[in-house]
Amino acid sequence: MYPLTSFGTLLLLCLLYSTIGFSQIVDSLLPISTDALELQAETQGVTDLDMEAFQLQLPLNVNTVTEGVLLQLGVLSSQQIQAFLYYRANFGPFISLYELQAIPHFDLATIKALRPYLSSKQHTDDYQAALADLFRTGRRTVQTRWSQSWSKRDNTSALGPPFQLTLRLRHQHGNKLSIGLQAEKDAGEPFFRGANRAGFDFYSMHAYLQNYRHWLKAVALGDYKLSLGQGLLIYQGFSTSKGSVATAIKQADRKLAPHASTGESRFLRGAAFHLQFGNLHWTAFGSLKKLDGAVVADTLGQAFSRNFSESGLHRTASELSRKGKIRQSILGQQIEWKSANWMVGTNILWANFRLPIVPTAAPYNRYHFRGNTQLGLSVHYSFRPKNWQLFGEVARSRNGAYAHLHSLLVGLGPKLDLALSYRHYAKAYQAMFANAFRSSTRTQNETGWYIGIQLRPHRQWTLNAHIDIWQHPWLQFRADRPSLGRAYRLRLNYKRK
């Protein structure tokens, strides 16, 4: 039997939170397009999409919306986004949304599709509000979800009840401020007893402020996501790869974002900021976090860990014994110089683990990371003249191995876009948090070429096709020799409008 006093206190806090300044979800909050969600599900294997993480206070100002947000919306193609940014940078602010017709690749149907997301009118984010007002006013939400499987094959060794429970509290003021608390108990995990006397198995909190001053682009406290360049060092945000949109191969340029989901991995815990001084952008970050992992000892009694566990499950005594055993420290920074049509930046990321990481010896993981400390350096770039864009990143790990990613997006006409990408990730390249364009599970031991096209022969028809050819110079898991791979895809969409 679970302590009713603790659980009752938790429910009371939820009720109080929801009644103080609570506002209903209004029409100005719209989900990101289903195309974007489908792409996310396909490319990252997401089976339980966190809708809260894909929602923005809309509409956004057409004159300030960033490339990263446009990519997340999933309404425009990559070439339409590049044409939009080029036009705005060279011809100034838009007076009306219908001015978008002057941009190549834009038509009335596209503009109508954008109307729920963009506006030429002033938005609440465009006004400078006092920090106290951001905390006092805004939108407060409480969200909870309970589920239980009635299968007779439930884990009999689980230490807790068979239901899953999640709780989210969040305060938002436009897109400037977000403060949130997330809590989750997976099926089978103890609840208000045993190892979880505080209630839930997982708690996450964040405070995130962006665009508060012209020089203060973002500040993140607590749990946050970090994304640098094209992902050769680290990328925890909305990531794209081979999916339903053949030309969607560029990573969104959103360096910091709040961790607003109940996912128990792929986020940092600490503090970060993004400052702007003219064309110079500086982002610095730090994190101190505990990871799950099995700790063993060698013949001399020295402790080490074989690997990490990202499942977040702590149902049994065995799983609980691995909870939070590895302390991870991360520090780093990014320096960028941005102009209207080009950008270049440098990144550095240092990571340390309290216990050395020593994978089980096997031929395929001969070049995997071993030790306590990782250090990665990279340079990323983007050049956008008119209807084409060249972008990429070059990175070097501490052991001297390199990784390259270079891509080209070209608008061959109002109805045809082309994407071309080359990647080479050395077999000895080591970046544990890398999440770049690839075919295998690791950003390592892969060289390949990708070509994709998007053809729009009619406003109701869209054809996406891609070819990806790659090789693994060294062994892969369950592959006893270097291997080759090919992937082909052809997709024809019809949408009745």
N, C-alpha and C positions, 0 to 999 in steps of 0.2 A: 504494500500500500504506500502511495506517495504522499509526502507531506502536503496537505491541503493549504496550509498557511502560506507556504512559499509560492505555490501555484496561484493561489488567490491573490497574493500581492502582485504577481506578474500580470494577471488579468486586469487588476485595478489600475496599474500603471498604463496599460494599453488603452483603457477607457478614458483615463484622464488626458492622455496624449491626444486621443482622437477628438476630444471635445474642446480642447483649448485651441481656438483658431483653426478648426478643421474646415477644409473646403472640399467640395465634391470634385470629382474628376470631370473637367469640362471639355468642350469640343476643341479647345486649344491644345490639348494633349493628344497627339496622334501617334500611332505606332509607326516605326520605320516600315517601308514598303515590304510586301511579302517576298519580292524578288531578293531583297537584301537578306531577309531571314532565311530564305531557301539557300542562298549562296553560303551563308554562314553554316547552316546545317550540313551542306554537302562537303564543304572544304575542311571543316574541323570536326566532323562527326558528332555534332551537337544533337542530342536526342531530347533534351529538356531545356529549350531556349528560355533564358531569363528575360522576359519581356521588359522588365523594369530597366535593364541595362541598355535596351534599344529604344528608349523613349526620350524625347526632347520636348521642351516647351515650345510649341510652334504657333504661328509661323515665325521663321527666322528672317532677319534682315538680309535682303539680297545683296546689299553693299558691304556686308561684313562677314557673311558666311564663309567658312574656310573649306579648303579642298578636302580635308579629312572628314568633315561633316557631310559634304556632298557625296563622298564615296559611301558613307554609312547609310545615307537615305536610300540608295539603290534605285533612284528614279532616272538618273542620267547615265549615259555610257561614259567610258573613260575619255573618249575624244570630245564629247560634249562638255565635260567638266573642264578639259584643257582649253577648249575654245572660249568657254565662259570666263575663265580666269584671265586669259590673254586679253579678251575684249575689255574687261573691267579695269585691268592694269593700264591699258593703253588709251582708253577713251573716257575713263572716269566713272563716277557713280551712275547707277540707273535711276531714271525718274519714274518709270513705270515698268511693271513686269512685261508689258507688251513690247517694250524696247528690246527684249530678248530676241525678237524676230530678226534683228539685224545681225545676229551671231550666226556664223555658218553651222549647219547641222541642227538648227532649232526651227521648229514649225509650231503652228497653233496647237496641235495636239500635245506636243511636249510642254508648252507653256501652261496649258490647262492642267496637265498632270502635276506641274510644279506649284500650282496655286495653293493647295493646302499646306505646303511646306515653306514657301518663301513669300515675302511681302516687301514692297518698296516703302511701306510706312514705318514710322518709328516704333521700335519694340521696347518693352520694359528693360531689356538688357542694354539698350542704347543710352539710357539715362544714368547719371552718376548718383546713386543713392548712398545714404550713410550706412555704415556697417551695421549699426543698431537696427535700422529699418529692414535690412535684409534678414536679420534674425527674427524680428517681430512679425513681419508680414510674409506671406507666401502660401505655399500649398503644403499641408501636412497630411500624410497618409499612413494608415495602418493596414498591413496585409498579412494574413495568416493562411496556411494551407495544411490540411491534415489528410493523410492517406494511409491505407493499410491493405496489405495483400492477404487474401483468405486462403492462399495455397497451403496445402498440408505439408509441403516440403520446406517449411520455414526452418531457419537455422536453430536447431535444438540446443546448441552451445551458447546462444546469444544470452547476454547478461541483462537485457532490458526488454521492454514491451515491443510488440511487432509493428507498431505504427511509426510513420514518419511525420514530423511536425516542423514547420518553418514559420518564422515570425520576422516581419520587416517593419521598422519604423523609419519614416523619412520626412525631412523638411526640405523643401526646395523653394528658392526664389528665382523664378525664371530659369535661365541657364547660368546664372552667376554663382549661386550658393547651393550646396547640397550637404546635408548632415544626415547621417543614417546609422542605424543599428540593425544588423542581421543576426539571426540565431537559427540554428538547425539541429535537429536530432534525427538521425537516420534510423530506419527500422532495425530493431535489435539492440540499439545503444541504450545504456542506462539513462534514466530520467529522474532527477532529484534523488539520486541514491548512488551508492558505490563510488565510482570514479567521477561521477558527474553530480555531486551534491549541490552544485550551483545551478543545476537545471539542464540546459542544453549542452550538447557535446561541443558545439562550435559557436563562437561569438565573433563578430566582426563589426568594427566601427570605423567611420570615416567622417572627415570634415574637408570639404573641397570648395575653394573659391577661385573664380577665374574672371579675367577681364575687369578687375576692380579699378585699376588705374591703367593709363596707357603703357606704363612700364612694368606693371605687375600682371603678367598674363595668367599665371595659375599658381596656387599654393595647395598642397595636399598634405593632410595629417592623418595618421592612422593607417588604414589599409587603402592602397591605391595600385593602379596598373601603370606600368612604364613601357613605352614603345620608342625605340630609337632607330632612325634610318629605315632600312628595308629589312631589319630583323636579323642581321648577322651576329649581333651581340645579344639583344633581348627584344622581344616583341610580345606584349601581353594583351594588346587591344584587339579590336575587330580585325581579323587577319583574313586575307584572301589567298586562294591558290587555284588549282584547276577545278573549275566548277561550271555552273550553267551559263555564266557570262564569260565568253572566251577571252575577252580583252581586259577583264578585271584582274590584273596581275600586280598592280601597284598597291603597296601598303599605305593606309591612311596616315597622314601626318598629324597625329594627335599624341603628343608626348606624354601627357599625364591625364589620368581619368580616375574617378572614384571607383573603388571596388564595391559595387552595389548589389552583388549577388551572394548566394550562399555557397559558391564554389570554394573549396578549402585548399586550393593550390593555384598557382599561376597568378600571384599578386605579391606585392611587397608590403612590408609593415614598418612604418617609420615616418619620414618626412621628405618632401621634395618641393622645389619651386622652379618657376620658369619666368625669367625676367627679359625685358626687351629694352635696348638702348639704341634707338634709330634702327639701322639694319642689322644690328648685332643682337643675337638671342643667346641667352645662357640658361641652361637647365642643370641643376645639381640635385642629387638624391642620395638617400641613405636608408638602410633597412636592417632590422635585427629581428629575426624570425626563427621559430622552431619548426623543424620538419620531422616527419615520421620516417623511421628507418630502423632496421634490425642492427643491433650492436653486437659484435662478436669480438673475440680476443685471439691473438696468434699464440704461438708456442711460448713466447716470452712474456705473455700477459698484457701486451699492448692492445688497447681497444681500437676498433675501426668499424666502419659501416660498409656493407656490400652495395647498397643502393637506397633510393628513396621510394616512398610510397605516396602516391598522389590521390588515392581513392578517397581519403577522408573517413573511412569506415573504422569504427572502434567498437565493435559488437561483442567480441570475444576476449578472453584473457590474453590470447596470443596477439590480437590486434592492438589491445590496450598497452601491451608491453613495448610496442614500437612507437607509441604516440609521443611526439615532441622530443625525441632523443638526440636529434642533430641540430645544433645551433648554427644558423647561417647569417653571416654579416655581408652586406653589400654597400659599396660606395662608388660614386662615379659622377660624371658630368658630360654635358654636350654643349659645344659651342658652334653656332651657326651664323653664317652671313647670308641674308636674304635680300634679293632685289625683286623687281617686278616679275622678271621672267627667268631668273636663275637662282640657284642656291647651292652652297657647299657647307659641309659641317664635319666636325670631328667628334668622336665619341670615345670614352674610356670607361671601362667597367671592371671593378675589382671585387672578387667574391672570396670569402674565407669560410671554411667549415671547421667547427671545433674538433671533430673527429676526422681523420683521413678517410677518403673514399677509395676503397679497394674492391673493384668488381671481381667476381669469380673468374679465375683464369680460363679463357677459352680463345681459340684462334680468331673468332670474328670480332672480339672486343679488345684485341691487342693494342689498338690506338685510342681506346676510350680514356677519358680523364681518370687519373689516379693522383691522390695527394690531398692537401688541405686548401691550396690557393689557386685561383684562376685569375688571369688578367687578360683583358681583350682590348684592342685598339682598332678603330675603324674610321674610314672617311666615306661619307655619302654625298651624293650630288644630284642635282636635277637641273635640266636646261630645257626651256619651253619657248621656242620661236614659232609663232603662228600655229599651224595645224599638226605639229608633231612635238614629241617630248622624249628626251633621253634622260634616263635616271639609273642609279645603281649604287653599289656600296662595295668597298674593299676592306677586309678585316684581317687582323693578325692575332693569333692566340699566343699565349706565353711561351709555348714550345717552338715558336717560329713558323708554324704552318699558316697558310693563307686560305681565305675564302673570297670568291669574287661573284658578284651578281650584277649584270648589266642588261638593261631592257630598253626597248624602243616602242613607243606608241605613235601610230601615224593615221591621220585621217585621209584616206585615199579619195574621198568624195563625200557628198552629203549622205550617202547610203552605205558606205563601206569603211570599216575601221580595221586596222591591222595591229597585232601585238607580236613582238619578237623578243625573246629573252634567252640569254646565255648564262649559265651558272657553272662554277667550278668550286667545289668544296673539298679541300685536300683530305686524304684519308686520316691524317693526323691532326686536323683542325679540331679544336676543343672549345666549345662555347655551350655550356649546359642550358642556357636560357634562350638560345637562338631559335627563331621561328620564321625562317625565310622561305621563299618559294622553293619547293622541292617535291620529290615523289616518295621518298622514304620517310621514316619516322624521325630521323636526326638530320640536322644541317651539317653533314659530314660525309665524306667518302662518296661523293656524287658529282658527276659532270654531265651536263645535258643541254639540249636545245629545245625551245618551245616556240611554236608559232600558232597564233589564234586569229580568227577573223570573225567579225560580226557584220552581217549583211541585212539591211532593212529594205527589201524590195518594195514593200507596201507598208502603210502605217499600221496595218493589222498583223503583218507577218514579220518575224525576226528569225534569222538563221545564225546559229553559233556553231563554229567548228574549230577544233584544235588538234594538233599533233604534238606529242612530247616524246622525245627520244633521249635516253640517258644510259649511263653506265656506272657501275660501282667498281672502282679499281681494286678494292680490297673485299674480303668476305663480308657477307651480311648474315644476320641471324638465320639459321637453317639453310644457309647456302655455303657449300664447301669450296666455292671457287668464285673469282670475279665474275660479275654478271652484267647482262644488258637488259634494258626494258624499253617497251614502247607502249604508248597509250594514244588511242584515237577516240574522238567524240564528235558526233554530229547531232544537233538538236534544232528542230524547227518548231517555233511557237506561233500560235494564232491567238490573238486576243480580240474579242468583239467589243468595240467601244461605242 
